[in-house]
Amino acid sequence: MRIGILTGGGDCPGLNAVIRAVSRSSFIRGYEMVAVREGWRGLVEGKLAPLGPSDVSGILPRGGTILGTSRTNPYGVEGGLESLLNTFSEAGLDALVAIGGEDTLGVAAKLHAEHAFPVVGVPKTIDNDLSGTDYTFGFDTALSVATEAIDRLHTTAESHNRVMVVEVMGRHTGWIAAMSGIAGGADVILVPEEPETVESACERLVRRHEQGKDFSIVVVSEGYELLFASGERRLVGTKAAASDQFGHVRLGGVGQELAVEIEARTGYETRVTVLGHVQRGGTPTAHDRVLATRFGLKAATLVHERTFGRMAALQGNEIVDVALEEATRELKRVPQAILDAARALA
Protein backbone atom coordinates (compact mmCIF):
# COMPACT_ATOMS: atom_id res chain seq x y z
CA MET A 1 0.00 0.00 0.00
CA ARG A 2 0.94 3.62 -0.55
CA ILE A 3 -0.34 5.68 2.38
CA GLY A 4 -0.61 9.46 2.66
CA ILE A 5 -0.56 11.22 6.02
CA LEU A 6 -1.47 14.82 6.89
CA THR A 7 -1.90 17.09 9.90
CA GLY A 8 -4.51 19.85 9.74
CA GLY A 9 -5.75 22.74 11.87
CA GLY A 10 -3.81 24.17 14.79
CA ASP A 11 -0.49 22.65 15.75
CA CYS A 12 -0.51 20.44 18.81
CA PRO A 13 2.00 18.58 21.02
CA GLY A 14 2.06 14.90 20.03
CA LEU A 15 1.50 15.24 16.29
CA ASN A 16 4.97 13.95 15.50
CA ALA A 17 4.45 10.99 17.80
CA VAL A 18 1.43 9.94 15.71
CA ILE A 19 3.32 10.42 12.44
CA ARG A 20 6.13 8.27 13.82
CA ALA A 21 3.83 5.49 15.03
CA VAL A 22 1.78 5.30 11.81
CA SER A 23 4.93 5.33 9.67
CA ARG A 24 6.95 2.79 11.62
CA SER A 25 4.04 0.37 11.82
CA SER A 26 3.44 0.75 8.08
CA PHE A 27 7.13 0.31 7.20
CA ILE A 28 7.15 -3.00 9.08
CA ARG A 29 4.26 -4.15 6.89
CA GLY A 30 6.21 -3.18 3.77
CA TYR A 31 4.07 -0.16 2.94
CA GLU A 32 5.19 3.19 1.53
CA MET A 33 4.45 6.47 3.31
CA VAL A 34 3.85 9.82 1.62
CA ALA A 35 3.93 13.16 3.43
CA VAL A 36 1.02 15.45 2.57
CA ARG A 37 2.24 18.97 3.37
CA GLU A 38 0.19 21.66 5.10
CA GLY A 39 -3.00 19.73 5.79
CA TRP A 40 -5.71 19.47 3.15
CA ARG A 41 -3.89 22.15 1.16
CA GLY A 42 -1.29 19.51 0.34
CA LEU A 43 -3.83 17.43 -1.59
CA VAL A 44 -5.51 20.45 -3.17
CA GLU A 45 -2.20 21.89 -4.41
CA GLY A 46 -0.22 18.68 -4.88
CA LYS A 47 2.29 19.26 -2.07
CA LEU A 48 3.46 15.68 -1.55
CA ALA A 49 6.85 14.22 -0.62
CA PRO A 50 8.28 10.80 0.27
CA LEU A 51 8.32 9.98 3.99
CA GLY A 52 11.00 7.48 4.90
CA PRO A 53 12.36 5.90 8.10
CA SER A 54 15.02 8.59 8.50
CA ASP A 55 12.35 11.32 8.36
CA VAL A 56 10.51 9.97 11.40
CA SER A 57 13.60 9.14 13.44
CA GLY A 58 14.00 11.21 16.61
CA ILE A 59 10.74 13.14 16.26
CA LEU A 60 8.87 11.59 19.22
CA PRO A 61 9.58 14.42 21.71
CA ARG A 62 9.30 17.27 19.20
CA GLY A 63 6.41 19.70 19.32
CA GLY A 64 4.64 20.99 16.24
CA THR A 65 4.43 18.85 13.11
CA ILE A 66 7.10 17.92 10.59
CA LEU A 67 4.38 17.86 7.91
CA GLY A 68 3.26 21.46 8.39
CA THR A 69 -0.40 22.41 8.79
CA SER A 70 -3.07 24.84 7.60
CA ARG A 71 -6.75 25.58 8.05
CA THR A 72 -7.55 24.81 4.41
CA ASN A 73 -11.04 23.53 3.63
CA PRO A 74 -11.12 21.85 0.21
CA TYR A 75 -14.88 22.38 0.14
CA GLY A 76 -14.31 26.12 0.52
CA VAL A 77 -11.83 26.44 -2.36
CA GLU A 78 -13.08 26.73 -5.92
CA GLY A 79 -12.24 23.45 -7.60
CA GLY A 80 -10.66 22.26 -4.35
CA LEU A 81 -12.51 18.96 -4.11
CA GLU A 82 -11.72 17.99 -7.69
CA SER A 83 -8.06 18.88 -7.22
CA LEU A 84 -7.89 16.85 -4.02
CA LEU A 85 -9.37 13.74 -5.61
CA ASN A 86 -7.15 14.09 -8.69
CA THR A 87 -3.98 14.53 -6.61
CA PHE A 88 -4.85 11.50 -4.52
CA SER A 89 -5.44 9.36 -7.61
CA GLU A 90 -2.45 10.60 -9.61
CA ALA A 91 -0.11 10.03 -6.65
CA GLY A 92 -1.20 6.40 -6.53
CA LEU A 93 -2.32 6.64 -2.93
CA ASP A 94 -4.36 3.79 -1.48
CA ALA A 95 -5.28 5.38 1.84
CA LEU A 96 -4.95 8.55 3.88
CA VAL A 97 -4.42 9.09 7.60
CA ALA A 98 -5.83 12.49 8.62
CA ILE A 99 -4.73 13.83 11.99
CA GLY A 100 -6.77 16.76 13.23
CA GLY A 101 -9.68 18.20 15.15
CA GLU A 102 -13.32 18.83 14.31
CA ASP A 103 -12.59 20.70 11.06
CA THR A 104 -9.93 18.39 9.61
CA LEU A 105 -11.88 15.27 10.55
CA GLY A 106 -15.15 16.85 9.46
CA VAL A 107 -13.71 17.10 5.95
CA ALA A 108 -12.51 13.49 6.22
CA ALA A 109 -15.98 12.32 7.28
CA LYS A 110 -17.62 14.16 4.39
CA LEU A 111 -15.14 12.80 1.85
CA HIS A 112 -15.75 9.26 3.04
CA ALA A 113 -19.55 9.65 3.07
CA GLU A 114 -19.77 11.28 -0.36
CA HIS A 115 -16.91 9.62 -2.26
CA ALA A 116 -16.07 6.45 -0.29
CA PHE A 117 -12.69 8.11 0.28
CA PRO A 118 -10.27 5.69 1.99
CA VAL A 119 -9.46 7.76 5.07
CA VAL A 120 -8.76 7.02 8.74
CA GLY A 121 -8.79 9.75 11.40
CA VAL A 122 -6.74 10.46 14.51
CA PRO A 123 -8.19 12.92 17.08
CA LYS A 124 -5.95 15.90 17.77
CA THR A 125 -6.85 19.03 19.69
CA ILE A 126 -5.75 20.71 22.89
CA ASP A 127 -9.43 21.63 23.38
CA ASN A 128 -10.45 17.98 24.04
CA ASP A 129 -13.80 18.70 22.37
CA LEU A 130 -14.11 15.77 19.94
CA SER A 131 -16.92 13.32 20.57
CA GLY A 132 -16.30 9.60 20.49
CA THR A 133 -13.06 9.72 22.47
CA ASP A 134 -12.55 10.33 26.18
CA TYR A 135 -9.42 12.37 25.52
CA THR A 136 -7.54 13.80 22.56
CA PHE A 137 -3.77 13.99 22.55
CA GLY A 138 -2.40 17.48 23.08
CA PHE A 139 -4.89 18.24 25.84
CA ASP A 140 -2.71 16.92 28.66
CA THR A 141 0.23 19.07 27.57
CA ALA A 142 -1.91 22.21 27.34
CA LEU A 143 -3.44 21.40 30.72
CA SER A 144 0.01 21.00 32.27
CA VAL A 145 1.17 24.34 30.86
CA ALA A 146 -1.93 26.13 32.15
CA THR A 147 -1.69 24.53 35.59
CA GLU A 148 1.96 25.49 35.97
CA ALA A 149 1.12 29.08 35.00
CA ILE A 150 -1.63 29.23 37.62
CA ASP A 151 0.76 27.86 40.24
CA ARG A 152 3.26 30.59 39.42
CA LEU A 153 0.61 33.31 39.46
CA HIS A 154 -0.48 32.33 42.97
CA THR A 155 2.79 33.61 44.42
CA THR A 156 2.72 37.00 42.70
CA ALA A 157 -1.00 37.47 43.38
CA GLU A 158 -0.48 36.83 47.07
CA SER A 159 2.57 39.11 47.22
CA HIS A 160 0.67 42.07 45.75
CA ASN A 161 -2.86 41.36 47.07
CA ARG A 162 -4.19 41.24 43.52
CA VAL A 163 -6.82 39.45 41.53
CA MET A 164 -5.11 37.60 38.70
CA VAL A 165 -7.21 36.70 35.65
CA VAL A 166 -5.81 33.85 33.55
CA GLU A 167 -7.24 33.45 30.04
CA VAL A 168 -6.78 30.00 28.54
CA MET A 169 -7.66 28.45 25.19
CA GLY A 170 -10.46 25.97 24.51
CA ARG A 171 -12.62 27.68 21.90
CA HIS A 172 -16.28 26.93 22.66
CA THR A 173 -15.64 24.39 25.39
CA GLY A 174 -14.09 24.85 28.81
CA TRP A 175 -12.00 21.71 29.27
CA ILE A 176 -8.66 23.49 29.78
CA ALA A 177 -10.18 26.16 32.03
CA ALA A 178 -12.13 23.74 34.21
CA MET A 179 -9.38 21.16 34.64
CA SER A 180 -6.50 23.61 35.10
CA GLY A 181 -8.64 25.65 37.44
CA ILE A 182 -9.28 22.63 39.64
CA ALA A 183 -5.64 21.51 39.47
CA GLY A 184 -4.32 25.01 40.16
CA GLY A 185 -6.74 25.87 42.94
CA ALA A 186 -8.46 28.75 41.14
CA ASP A 187 -11.08 30.71 43.08
CA VAL A 188 -13.40 31.43 40.14
CA ILE A 189 -13.61 29.39 36.92
CA LEU A 190 -15.65 30.72 34.00
CA VAL A 191 -16.47 28.41 31.09
CA PRO A 192 -18.95 28.39 28.18
CA GLU A 193 -20.80 25.32 29.51
CA GLU A 194 -21.97 26.96 32.72
CA PRO A 195 -22.54 30.70 32.20
CA GLU A 196 -22.14 32.75 35.37
CA THR A 197 -22.79 36.46 35.44
CA VAL A 198 -19.96 38.89 35.97
CA GLU A 199 -21.85 40.24 38.98
CA SER A 200 -22.03 36.77 40.57
CA ALA A 201 -18.31 36.16 40.02
CA CYS A 202 -17.48 39.53 41.60
CA GLU A 203 -19.71 38.76 44.58
CA ARG A 204 -17.77 35.55 45.15
CA LEU A 205 -14.49 37.44 45.05
CA VAL A 206 -15.78 39.97 47.56
CA ARG A 207 -16.92 37.22 49.94
CA ARG A 208 -13.52 35.58 49.69
CA HIS A 209 -11.73 38.82 50.50
CA GLU A 210 -14.10 39.54 53.39
CA GLN A 211 -13.07 36.17 54.83
CA GLY A 212 -9.46 37.33 54.99
CA LYS A 213 -8.07 36.32 51.59
CA ASP A 214 -6.45 39.33 49.96
CA PHE A 215 -5.79 37.75 46.57
CA SER A 216 -7.71 35.62 44.10
CA ILE A 217 -7.15 33.62 40.91
CA VAL A 218 -9.78 33.71 38.17
CA VAL A 219 -9.49 31.31 35.22
CA VAL A 220 -11.58 32.12 32.15
CA SER A 221 -11.94 30.19 28.92
CA GLU A 222 -11.52 32.22 25.73
CA GLY A 223 -14.99 31.09 24.61
CA TYR A 224 -16.79 32.33 27.74
CA GLU A 225 -19.37 34.96 26.85
CA LEU A 226 -19.35 37.86 29.28
CA LEU A 227 -22.79 37.55 30.85
CA PHE A 228 -24.43 40.30 32.89
CA ALA A 229 -27.41 40.31 35.23
CA SER A 230 -29.23 42.45 32.67
CA GLY A 231 -29.13 39.54 30.26
CA GLU A 232 -26.49 41.10 28.03
CA ARG A 233 -24.03 38.63 26.51
CA ARG A 234 -20.74 39.55 24.89
CA LEU A 235 -18.46 37.11 23.04
CA VAL A 236 -15.03 38.68 22.73
CA GLY A 237 -13.28 38.02 19.45
CA THR A 238 -12.65 39.21 15.93
CA LYS A 239 -13.82 37.99 12.55
CA ALA A 240 -12.24 34.91 11.04
CA ALA A 241 -8.79 35.29 9.55
CA ALA A 242 -8.51 35.00 5.77
CA SER A 243 -6.36 31.90 6.27
CA ASP A 244 -9.15 30.14 8.18
CA GLN A 245 -11.43 28.68 5.53
CA PHE A 246 -13.70 27.16 8.17
CA GLY A 247 -14.85 30.64 9.20
CA HIS A 248 -14.05 30.49 12.91
CA VAL A 249 -14.22 33.67 14.93
CA ARG A 250 -10.76 34.44 16.29
CA LEU A 251 -11.35 34.28 20.03
CA GLY A 252 -9.25 36.08 22.61
CA GLY A 253 -9.43 39.16 24.80
CA VAL A 254 -12.15 38.13 27.24
CA GLY A 255 -9.60 38.12 30.07
CA GLN A 256 -8.85 41.83 29.64
CA GLU A 257 -12.50 42.83 29.48
CA LEU A 258 -13.29 40.67 32.49
CA ALA A 259 -10.43 42.24 34.47
CA VAL A 260 -11.78 45.73 33.77
CA GLU A 261 -15.21 44.68 35.03
CA ILE A 262 -13.79 43.05 38.18
CA GLU A 263 -11.67 46.05 39.11
CA ALA A 264 -14.52 48.49 38.49
CA ARG A 265 -17.03 46.48 40.53
CA THR A 266 -14.81 45.39 43.44
CA GLY A 267 -12.05 47.96 43.62
CA TYR A 268 -9.44 45.18 43.77
CA GLU A 269 -6.31 45.66 41.68
CA THR A 270 -6.61 43.18 38.83
CA ARG A 271 -4.07 41.92 36.32
CA VAL A 272 -4.38 39.64 33.28
CA THR A 273 -2.26 36.83 31.88
CA VAL A 274 -3.18 35.44 28.47
CA LEU A 275 -1.44 32.11 27.94
CA GLY A 276 -2.28 31.93 24.25
CA HIS A 277 -0.17 29.78 21.96
CA VAL A 278 2.30 28.67 24.63
CA GLN A 279 -0.37 26.07 25.47
CA ARG A 280 0.02 24.56 21.99
CA GLY A 281 3.79 24.67 21.72
CA GLY A 282 6.72 22.76 23.10
CA THR A 283 7.43 19.14 23.83
CA PRO A 284 4.46 16.85 24.64
CA THR A 285 4.03 15.32 28.07
CA ALA A 286 4.69 11.61 28.56
CA HIS A 287 0.93 11.03 28.66
CA ASP A 288 0.42 12.69 25.28
CA ARG A 289 3.37 10.84 23.73
CA VAL A 290 1.93 7.49 24.81
CA LEU A 291 -1.64 8.35 23.79
CA ALA A 292 -0.52 9.72 20.41
CA THR A 293 1.56 6.60 19.80
CA ARG A 294 -1.36 4.30 20.64
CA PHE A 295 -3.64 6.30 18.34
CA GLY A 296 -1.07 6.09 15.55
CA LEU A 297 -0.70 2.33 15.87
CA LYS A 298 -4.48 1.92 15.79
CA ALA A 299 -4.77 4.11 12.69
CA ALA A 300 -2.10 2.06 10.91
CA THR A 301 -3.99 -1.12 11.75
CA LEU A 302 -7.26 0.31 10.43
CA VAL A 303 -5.52 1.21 7.16
CA HIS A 304 -3.97 -2.25 6.93
CA GLU A 305 -7.41 -3.81 7.43
CA ARG A 306 -8.93 -1.30 4.97
CA THR A 307 -11.42 -0.25 7.61
CA PHE A 308 -12.00 3.29 6.40
CA GLY A 309 -14.27 6.08 7.61
CA ARG A 310 -13.20 5.39 11.18
CA MET A 311 -11.27 7.28 13.86
CA ALA A 312 -8.98 5.94 16.55
CA ALA A 313 -10.43 6.75 19.98
CA LEU A 314 -9.79 6.28 23.69
CA GLN A 315 -12.67 4.80 25.65
CA GLY A 316 -11.76 3.95 29.22
CA ASN A 317 -8.29 2.45 28.94
CA GLU A 318 -8.87 0.89 25.53
CA ILE A 319 -8.03 2.23 22.09
CA VAL A 320 -11.02 1.53 19.85
CA ASP A 321 -12.37 2.90 16.57
CA VAL A 322 -15.50 4.95 16.02
CA ALA A 323 -17.19 6.34 12.93
CA LEU A 324 -15.80 9.68 11.76
CA GLU A 325 -19.36 10.93 11.42
CA GLU A 326 -20.03 10.14 15.08
CA ALA A 327 -16.79 11.75 16.23
CA THR A 328 -17.50 15.04 14.44
CA ARG A 329 -21.27 15.30 14.91
CA GLU A 330 -21.14 17.60 17.95
CA LEU A 331 -18.70 19.17 20.38
CA LYS A 332 -17.89 17.25 23.54
CA ARG A 333 -18.60 19.63 26.38
CA VAL A 334 -17.36 19.51 29.96
CA PRO A 335 -19.68 17.21 31.96
CA GLN A 336 -21.65 18.53 34.90
CA ALA A 337 -19.69 16.40 37.39
CA ILE A 338 -16.47 18.27 36.59
CA LEU A 339 -18.25 21.64 36.65
CA ASP A 340 -19.68 20.76 40.06
CA ALA A 341 -16.21 19.83 41.33
CA ALA A 342 -14.84 23.15 40.11
CA ARG A 343 -17.59 25.09 41.88
CA ALA A 344 -17.37 23.05 45.08
CA LEU A 345 -13.66 23.72 45.57
CA ALA A 346 -13.67 27.38 44.52
VOGU-3710 file (C-alpha; in Angstrom, 3 decimals, decimal comma):
1> mrigiltggg> 0,000/0,000/0,000  0,939/3,616/-0,545  -0,338/5,681/2,382  -0,612/9,458/2,659  -0,561/11,220/6,016  -1,469/14,822/6,890  -1,897/17,090/9,903  -4,508/19,854/9,742  -5,747/22,737/11,872  -3,814/24,170/14,792
11> dcpglnavir> -0,492/22,649/15,752  -0,515/20,439/18,813  2,002/18,578/21,015  2,060/14,904/20,027  1,503/15,238/16,287  4,967/13,954/15,496  4,451/10,991/17,802  1,426/9,942/15,709  3,322/10,420/12,438  6,133/8,265/13,819
21> avsrssfirg> 3,826/5,486/15,025  1,785/5,301/11,808  4,929/5,334/9,670  6,952/2,787/11,619  4,036/0,372/11,824  3,437/0,746/8,079  7,127/0,309/7,203  7,146/-2,996/9,081  4,260/-4,150/6,886  6,207/-3,182/3,768
31> yemvavregw> 4,070/-0,156/2,939  5,190/3,192/1,534  4,449/6,467/3,314  3,849/9,816/1,616  3,928/13,157/3,433  1,024/15,455/2,566  2,241/18,967/3,365  0,186/21,659/5,103  -3,001/19,726/5,793  -5,706/19,465/3,151
41> rglvegklap> -3,885/22,148/1,161  -1,291/19,509/0,336  -3,830/17,433/-1,586  -5,509/20,446/-3,170  -2,199/21,890/-4,415  -0,216/18,678/-4,879  2,291/19,255/-2,066  3,463/15,675/-1,551  6,845/14,225/-0,617  8,278/10,803/0,269
51> lgpsdvsgil> 8,321/9,979/3,986  11,003/7,483/4,899  12,363/5,901/8,095  15,017/8,592/8,503  12,345/11,320/8,356  10,511/9,966/11,404  13,597/9,142/13,436  13,999/11,208/16,608  10,738/13,139/16,259  8,865/11,588/19,216
61> prggtilgts> 9,580/14,423/21,710  9,299/17,266/19,199  6,408/19,699/19,325  4,640/20,994/16,239  4,434/18,852/13,107  7,100/17,921/10,588  4,382/17,865/7,907  3,256/21,456/8,389  -0,398/22,415/8,786  -3,066/24,840/7,597
71> rtnpygvegg> -6,753/25,581/8,048  -7,550/24,806/4,410  -11,041/23,532/3,634  -11,120/21,849/0,215  -14,883/22,380/0,137  -14,307/26,123/0,519  -11,831/26,438/-2,356  -13,084/26,731/-5,924  -12,240/23,450/-7,599  -10,655/22,256/-4,351
81> lesllntfse> -12,511/18,961/-4,107  -11,723/17,986/-7,691  -8,062/18,876/-7,217  -7,895/16,853/-4,020  -9,368/13,737/-5,609  -7,148/14,092/-8,690  -3,984/14,532/-6,614  -4,846/11,498/-4,522  -5,440/9,363/-7,609  -2,452/10,597/-9,606
91> agldalvaig> -0,107/10,027/-6,654  -1,205/6,404/-6,532  -2,315/6,643/-2,929  -4,365/3,787/-1,482  -5,275/5,379/1,836  -4,948/8,553/3,881  -4,425/9,095/7,598  -5,831/12,494/8,616  -4,730/13,832/11,992  -6,765/16,758/13,232
101> gedtlgvaak> -9,678/18,203/15,145  -13,318/18,830/14,305  -12,587/20,699/11,057  -9,935/18,389/9,606  -11,877/15,268/10,552  -15,146/16,845/9,461  -13,708/17,103/5,946  -12,514/13,490/6,217  -15,978/12,321/7,283  -17,619/14,159/4,391
111> lhaehafpvv> -15,135/12,803/1,850  -15,746/9,256/3,045  -19,546/9,646/3,066  -19,769/11,280/-0,364  -16,910/9,624/-2,263  -16,068/6,454/-0,286  -12,692/8,108/0,276  -10,267/5,687/1,991  -9,462/7,759/5,072  -8,756/7,017/8,736
121> gvpktidndl> -8,789/9,748/11,400  -6,740/10,465/14,509  -8,190/12,924/17,082  -5,946/15,901/17,771  -6,845/19,027/19,686  -5,749/20,713/22,892  -9,432/21,627/23,384  -10,455/17,980/24,044  -13,799/18,698/22,366  -14,108/15,774/19,935
131> sgtdytfgfd> -16,924/13,322/20,569  -16,302/9,602/20,486  -13,064/9,721/22,471  -12,549/10,331/26,176  -9,415/12,371/25,521  -7,542/13,797/22,563  -3,772/13,985/22,547  -2,397/17,482/23,084  -4,889/18,237/25,838  -2,709/16,925/28,658
141> talsvateai> 0,231/19,074/27,566  -1,910/22,212/27,338  -3,437/21,402/30,716  0,006/20,998/32,274  1,171/24,344/30,864  -1,929/26,132/32,151  -1,691/24,532/35,590  1,963/25,492/35,967  1,120/29,076/34,998  -1,630/29,230/37,623
151> drlhttaesh> 0,765/27,856/40,244  3,259/30,595/39,423  0,611/33,314/39,461  -0,480/32,330/42,970  2,786/33,613/44,420  2,723/37,001/42,695  -0,997/37,474/43,378  -0,477/36,831/47,071  2,567/39,110/47,219  0,670/42,074/45,748
161> nrvmvvevmg> -2,855/41,364/47,067  -4,187/41,243/43,520  -6,817/39,449/41,528  -5,106/37,597/38,701  -7,208/36,703/35,646  -5,808/33,852/33,555  -7,241/33,452/30,041  -6,784/30,002/28,542  -7,662/28,449/25,188  -10,462/25,965/24,512
171> rhtgwiaams> -12,621/27,682/21,897  -16,278/26,935/22,655  -15,640/24,386/25,395  -14,088/24,854/28,813  -12,000/21,712/29,272  -8,664/23,492/29,780  -10,176/26,159/32,029  -12,128/23,739/34,210  -9,384/21,162/34,641  -6,496/23,608/35,097
181> giaggadvil> -8,643/25,653/37,442  -9,276/22,626/39,637  -5,637/21,510/39,469  -4,324/25,007/40,161  -6,742/25,870/42,942  -8,457/28,754/41,141  -11,077/30,714/43,076  -13,399/31,433/40,139  -13,610/29,392/36,918  -15,648/30,724/34,002
191> vpeepetves> -16,468/28,405/31,091  -18,947/28,385/28,180  -20,800/25,317/29,506  -21,975/26,965/32,721  -22,537/30,696/32,203  -22,143/32,752/35,366  -22,794/36,461/35,443  -19,962/38,893/35,968  -21,853/40,236/38,976  -22,025/36,774/40,571
201> acerlvrrhe> -18,310/36,160/40,016  -17,478/39,531/41,603  -19,708/38,763/44,583  -17,770/35,545/45,147  -14,489/37,438/45,047  -15,776/39,969/47,562  -16,922/37,224/49,943  -13,519/35,582/49,693  -11,727/38,820/50,496  -14,096/39,536/53,386
211> qgkdfsivvv> -13,069/36,166/54,829  -9,460/37,327/54,995  -8,065/36,322/51,595  -6,448/39,333/49,958  -5,792/37,752/46,572  -7,710/35,617/44,097  -7,148/33,618/40,906  -9,781/33,714/38,165  -9,494/31,305/35,217  -11,578/32,124/32,154
221> segyellfas> -11,942/30,195/28,918  -11,524/32,220/25,727  -14,986/31,090/24,607  -16,790/32,333/27,737  -19,374/34,956/26,851  -19,355/37,857/29,276  -22,795/37,545/30,854  -24,430/40,302/32,889  -27,406/40,314/35,227  -29,233/42,455/32,671
231> gerrlvgtka> -29,134/39,535/30,257  -26,495/41,103/28,028  -24,028/38,630/26,506  -20,744/39,545/24,886  -18,462/37,106/23,043  -15,030/38,676/22,734  -13,278/38,016/19,451  -12,649/39,212/15,934  -13,815/37,986/12,549  -12,242/34,910/11,040
241> aasdqfghvr> -8,788/35,289/9,546  -8,509/35,000/5,771  -6,361/31,901/6,273  -9,151/30,136/8,181  -11,429/28,681/5,526  -13,697/27,159/8,169  -14,849/30,638/9,202  -14,046/30,490/12,907  -14,215/33,674/14,931  -10,760/34,437/16,290
251> lggvgqelav> -11,353/34,284/20,025  -9,251/36,082/22,611  -9,432/39,159/24,805  -12,149/38,131/27,236  -9,602/38,119/30,068  -8,848/41,827/29,644  -12,501/42,835/29,476  -13,294/40,675/32,493  -10,432/42,242/34,466  -11,781/45,728/33,772
261> eieartgyet> -15,207/44,679/35,027  -13,794/43,055/38,176  -11,665/46,050/39,112  -14,518/48,489/38,487  -17,030/46,480/40,528  -14,811/45,387/43,437  -12,046/47,957/43,625  -9,442/45,177/43,768  -6,314/45,662/41,685  -6,615/43,178/38,827
271> rvtvlghvqr> -4,069/41,916/36,320  -4,385/39,642/33,280  -2,256/36,826/31,883  -3,184/35,439/28,465  -1,442/32,108/27,936  -2,278/31,927/24,249  -0,172/29,780/21,959  2,297/28,666/24,626  -0,369/26,072/25,467  0,020/24,556/21,992
281> ggtptahdrv> 3,788/24,669/21,721  6,723/22,758/23,105  7,428/19,140/23,829  4,462/16,854/24,638  4,027/15,324/28,072  4,695/11,613/28,565  0,927/11,026/28,662  0,422/12,686/25,275  3,366/10,845/23,731  1,931/7,489/24,809
291> latrfglkaa> -1,640/8,346/23,791  -0,521/9,715/20,410  1,564/6,596/19,795  -1,358/4,296/20,637  -3,645/6,299/18,337  -1,072/6,086/15,552  -0,701/2,334/15,873  -4,485/1,921/15,785  -4,772/4,115/12,688  -2,103/2,061/10,912
301> tlvhertfgr> -3,992/-1,124/11,754  -7,265/0,314/10,434  -5,518/1,213/7,164  -3,973/-2,253/6,935  -7,410/-3,806/7,429  -8,926/-1,299/4,966  -11,424/-0,248/7,613  -12,000/3,290/6,398  -14,266/6,075/7,611  -13,199/5,387/11,183
311> maalqgneiv> -11,272/7,282/13,857  -8,978/5,943/16,554  -10,431/6,745/19,981  -9,790/6,278/23,686  -12,673/4,804/25,654  -11,760/3,954/29,216  -8,288/2,447/28,938  -8,872/0,889/25,534  -8,028/2,227/22,087  -11,019/1,533/19,850
321> dvaleeatre> -12,366/2,900/16,574  -15,502/4,953/16,025  -17,194/6,342/12,926  -15,796/9,679/11,757  -19,356/10,932/11,419  -20,033/10,144/15,079  -16,791/11,750/16,231  -17,502/15,041/14,444  -21,269/15,299/14,912  -21,136/17,601/17,947
331> lkrvpqaild> -18,698/19,167/20,376  -17,892/17,253/23,537  -18,600/19,634/26,376  -17,356/19,512/29,961  -19,684/17,215/31,957  -21,647/18,525/34,905  -19,688/16,401/37,389  -16,466/18,269/36,591  -18,252/21,637/36,652  -19,677/20,758/40,064
341> aarala> -16,210/19,831/41,334  -14,837/23,152/40,115  -17,588/25,093/41,879  -17,370/23,046/45,080  -13,661/23,716/45,567  -13,666/27,381/44,517
//
